[in-house]
């Protein structure tokens, strides 16, 4: 089997409401690029990456000269063809490599008639547990969906728990003053006393503020505190001053950083992202290192549609040392590009696909619909807050949003 073509299509899929984070917001939609890798036997493998538009599509098409004639089973060679670490200073293609790797694994599975998890050593679980992944949210255009107060947060979490069965709740913070987010976090603990909790301020706090917050939640059922401050040394300072495990998806995202963390520990839990690590296979390899050195692992979310969610499920299926529930933005979406509609949650998780390859097919009508929506709306600046024009974060942040602020925001035509 040889590759004969590679194609890219940018889509934008609406969210229930705009999601806020420490750097800005998701402005009521996700922008993603779907990658299709076609082989000479007529099979097409699917990949996905974040962002989009002409530059992203051109970047994917620019790989054509590298990929045409390549055997998609030679996924190890892809790492050096597309993202050689010695050239990464000038040409970082990690996310492109991930999207192509997804598609090549999909092609292999389709040709052999086996799911991707069989190519990765075989699954050790049939069902991957997920956390609720709660965000502070601006209201949608119709006024619905706001999450700003502790009461709204608990109500939203209860709605998700009732619908999907979540027993782990992750709050994305770094938006409001730490004491206000502490109030919200403790409200979750009071509302769901038997459930696990985790908080992620996206690296917005100082080490000292992080230590203070950790002390204030030490009595709760915490999975971990994720990226409370920025940088490996900052996280190391926090880790030394709390018994709560420290997790990251920002400072351990490659093998050099993983080695540094093994030699001088700064985090206890490594959040493996199939995009940020350059594919599913690097995540499996990294999980093996974590198993060797008794570090926790979880599956991280970077704003996926159904194609990347499938990669997360296959990854979660094969990791014996998957210590925690996975993250997913997925339940904030109002639709998807995969045939049969969005994956369905059951008992707080999602069943692992067993169809050949990644186990998903494109709904071409939905792809066309969401591609047209992208052409209508365009992109948005991830690192800007539509409710605070001109604002940008500092590190550590001290210019917090006002918890009293409410009302719809201008989302650039949507």
Residue pairs with C-beta under 8 A, 6 or more apart in sequence:
1 39
1 40
1 41
1 43
1 71
1 72
1 73
1 107
1 111
2 39
2 40
2 68
2 69
2 70
2 71
3 37
3 38
3 39
3 40
3 67
3 68
3 69
3 70
3 71
3 72
4 38
4 39
4 40
4 68
5 37
5 38
5 64
5 68
6 35
6 36
6 37
6 38
6 60
6 61
6 63
6 64
6 67
6 68
6 100
6 103
7 35
7 36
7 38
7 60
7 61
8 33
8 34
8 35
8 36
8 56
8 57
8 60
8 61
9 33
9 34
9 36
9 57
9 367
9 371
10 31
10 32
10 33
10 34
10 52
10 53
10 56
10 57
10 371
10 374
11 31
11 32
11 33
11 34
11 52
11 305
11 337
11 367
11 370
11 371
11 373
11 374
12 29
12 30
12 31
12 32
12 52
12 370
12 373
12 374
12 377
12 379
13 29
13 30
13 32
13 305
13 333
13 334
13 335
13 336
13 337
13 370
13 373
14 28
14 29
14 333
14 334
14 335
14 373
14 414
15 26
15 28
15 29
15 30
15 332
15 333
15 334
16 137
16 140
16 144
16 145
16 332
16 333
16 334
17 28
17 137
17 138
17 139
17 140
17 144
17 145
17 146
17 147
17 332
18 25
18 26
18 27
18 28
18 137
18 138
18 140
18 386
18 409
18 411
19 25
19 26
19 135
19 136
19 137
19 172
19 329
19 332
20 135
20 136
20 137
20 138
20 172
20 175
20 385
20 401
21 135
21 172
21 174
21 175
21 202
22 173
22 174
22 175
22 201
22 202
22 203
22 204
22 393
22 397
23 174
23 202
23 382
23 383
23 393
24 381
24 382
24 383
24 384
24 385
24 393
25 138
25 382
25 384
25 385
25 386
25 387
26 303
26 380
26 382
27 380
27 386
27 411
27 412
27 414
28 138
28 140
28 141
28 411
28 414
29 373
29 377
29 380
29 411
29 414
30 303
30 305
30 329
30 333
31 50
31 51
31 52
31 53
31 374
31 379
31 380
32 48
32 49
32 50
32 51
32 52
32 303
32 304
32 305
32 308
33 48
33 49
33 50
33 51
33 52
33 56
33 57
33 60
33 99
34 46
34 47
34 48
34 305
34 307
34 337
34 362
34 367
35 46
35 47
35 48
35 49
35 60
35 99
35 100
35 102
35 103
36 44
36 45
36 46
36 47
36 103
36 362
37 44
37 45
37 47
37 67
37 72
37 100
37 103
37 104
37 106
37 107
38 44
38 45
39 45
39 72
39 107
39 111
41 111
43 107
43 110
43 111
44 107
45 72
45 102
45 103
45 104
45 105
45 106
45 107
45 110
45 357
46 102
46 103
46 106
46 307
46 357
46 358
46 360
46 362
47 98
47 99
47 100
47 101
47 102
47 103
47 106
47 307
48 99
48 102
48 304
48 305
48 307
48 308
48 311
49 56
49 95
49 96
49 98
49 99
49 275
50 95
50 275
50 302
50 303
51 379
52 374
52 379
53 374
53 378
53 379
59 93
59 96
60 96
60 99
63 82
63 93
63 96
63 100
66 81
66 82
67 100
70 77
70 78
70 81
72 103
72 104
72 107
72 108
73 104
73 108
75 101
75 104
75 105
75 279
75 281
76 281
78 97
78 100
78 101
78 104
79 97
79 278
79 279
79 282
82 93
82 96
82 97
82 100
83 92
83 93
83 94
83 96
83 97
83 278
88 94
94 275
94 276
94 277
94 278
95 275
95 276
95 278
97 278
97 279
98 274
98 275
98 276
98 277
98 278
98 279
99 275
101 278
101 279
101 280
101 281
102 274
102 279
102 280
102 307
102 308
102 311
102 358
105 116
105 119
105 279
105 280
105 281
105 357
105 358
106 116
106 357
106 358
107 357
108 116
108 119
108 357
109 115
109 116
109 118
109 119
109 356
109 357
109 358
110 356
110 357
112 119
112 356
113 356
114 356
115 314
115 352
115 353
115 354
115 355
115 356
115 357
115 358
115 359
116 280
116 310
116 311
116 314
116 357
116 358
116 359
117 123
117 314
117 317
117 318
117 352
120 280
120 281
120 284
120 314
120 315
120 318
121 284
121 318
122 318
123 317
123 318
123 352
124 317
124 318
124 319
124 320
125 316
125 317
125 322
125 352
126 317
126 351
126 352
127 346
127 347
127 349
127 350
127 351
127 352
128 299
128 312
128 313
128 316
128 317
128 322
128 326
128 349
128 350
128 352
129 168
129 325
129 326
129 348
129 349
130 164
130 166
130 168
130 325
130 326
130 327
130 328
130 345
130 348
130 349
130 350
131 166
131 168
131 169
131 170
131 198
131 324
131 325
131 326
131 327
131 328
132 157
132 160
132 161
132 164
132 166
132 168
132 169
132 170
132 331
133 170
133 172
133 301
133 327
133 328
133 329
133 331
133 332
134 147
134 153
134 156
134 157
134 160
134 169
134 170
134 171
134 172
134 188
135 147
135 172
135 332
136 147
136 148
136 153
136 172
136 173
136 175
136 176
137 145
137 146
137 147
137 148
137 156
138 146
138 386
138 387
138 408
138 409
139 145
139 146
139 406
139 407
139 408
140 408
141 408
141 411
141 414
143 408
146 152
146 406
147 153
147 156
148 403
148 405
148 406
149 184
149 403
150 183
150 184
150 187
151 187
153 171
153 184
153 187
153 188
154 187
154 188
154 191
157 166
157 169
157 188
157 191
157 192
158 191
160 166
160 331
161 167
161 192
161 195
163 345
164 331
164 345
164 348
165 345
165 346
165 347
165 348
165 349
166 195
166 348
167 192
167 194
167 195
167 196
167 348
168 195
168 196
168 197
168 198
168 223
168 324
168 325
168 348
169 188
169 192
169 195
169 196
169 197
169 198
170 197
170 198
170 199
170 200
170 226
170 327
171 181
171 184
171 185
171 188
171 197
171 198
171 199
171 200
172 200
172 202
173 181
173 185
173 199
173 200
173 201
173 202
173 204
174 181
174 200
174 201
174 202
174 203
174 204
174 205
174 397
175 181
175 400
175 401
176 184
176 400
176 401
176 403
177 400
177 403
178 201
178 205
178 209
178 212
178 213
180 400
180 403
181 199
181 201
182 213
182 216
182 217
185 197
185 199
185 217
185 220
186 217
186 220
188 197
189 197
189 217
189 220
189 221
194 221
195 221
196 221
196 222
196 223
196 325
197 217
197 220
197 221
197 222
197 223
198 222
198 223
198 224
198 225
198 226
198 247
198 324
199 213
199 217
199 222
199 225
199 226
199 228
200 226
200 227
201 210
201 226
201 227
201 228
202 227
203 227
203 228
203 229
203 230
203 231
203 250
203 395
204 230
204 393
204 395
204 396
204 397
205 213
205 228
205 229
205 396
205 397
206 229
206 234
206 396
207 229
207 234
207 237
207 238
209 228
209 229
209 396
210 225
210 228
210 229
210 234
210 238
211 237
211 238
211 241
211 242
213 225
213 228
214 225
214 228
214 238
214 241
214 242
214 244
215 242
217 225
217 244
218 242
218 243
218 244
222 244
222 245
223 245
223 247
223 269
223 324
223 325
224 244
224 245
224 246
224 247
224 268
224 269
224 296
224 324
225 238
225 242
225 244
225 245
225 246
225 247
226 246
226 247
226 248
226 249
226 269
226 271
227 235
227 247
227 248
227 249
227 250
227 251
228 235
228 238
228 246
229 235
229 237
229 238
229 396
230 250
230 251
230 395
230 396
231 251
232 251
232 252
232 257
232 260
232 261
232 266
232 267
233 266
235 246
235 248
235 251
235 266
235 267
236 264
236 265
236 266
238 246
239 246
239 265
239 266
239 267
239 268
245 268
245 269
245 296
246 266
246 267
246 268
246 269
247 267
247 268
247 269
247 270
247 271
247 296
247 298
248 266
248 267
248 269
248 270
248 271
249 271
249 273
249 276
249 300
251 257
251 266
251 267
252 258
252 261
252 266
252 267
252 270
253 273
253 276
253 277
254 277
255 282
255 285
255 286
255 289
258 270
258 286
258 289
258 290
261 267
261 270
261 295
262 289
262 293
262 295
267 295
268 295
268 296
269 295
269 296
269 297
269 298
269 323
269 324
270 286
270 290
270 295
270 296
270 297
270 298
271 297
271 298
271 299
271 300
271 327
272 283
272 286
272 287
272 297
272 298
272 299
272 300
272 315
273 283
273 299
273 300
273 301
273 302
274 280
274 283
274 299
274 308
274 311
274 312
274 315
275 302
275 308
276 300
276 302
277 283
277 286
280 311
280 314
280 315
283 315
284 315
284 318
284 319
286 297
287 297
287 319
287 321
287 322
289 295
290 296
290 297
290 321
291 297
291 320
291 321
296 321
296 323
296 324
297 319
297 321
297 322
297 323
297 324
298 322
298 323
298 324
298 325
298 326
298 327
299 312
299 315
299 316
299 322
299 326
299 327
300 326
300 327
301 312
301 326
301 327
301 328
301 329
301 330
302 308
303 329
304 312
304 328
304 329
304 330
305 333
305 336
305 337
305 338
306 330
306 336
306 337
306 338
306 342
306 343
306 360
307 337
307 338
307 358
307 360
309 328
309 330
309 343
309 350
310 343
310 353
310 358
310 359
310 360
311 358
312 326
312 328
313 343
313 350
313 352
313 353
314 352
314 353
314 358
316 322
316 326
316 352
317 352
325 348
325 349
330 342
330 343
331 345
333 342
335 341
335 342
335 366
335 370
336 342
336 343
336 363
336 366
337 362
337 363
337 366
337 367
337 370
338 360
338 361
338 362
338 363
338 366
339 360
339 361
339 362
339 363
340 361
340 363
343 350
344 350
353 359
353 360
376 413
377 412
377 413
377 414
378 412
380 386
380 411
380 412
383 392
383 393
384 391
384 392
385 391
385 401
386 409
386 410
386 411
386 412
387 401
387 405
387 409
388 401
391 399
393 399
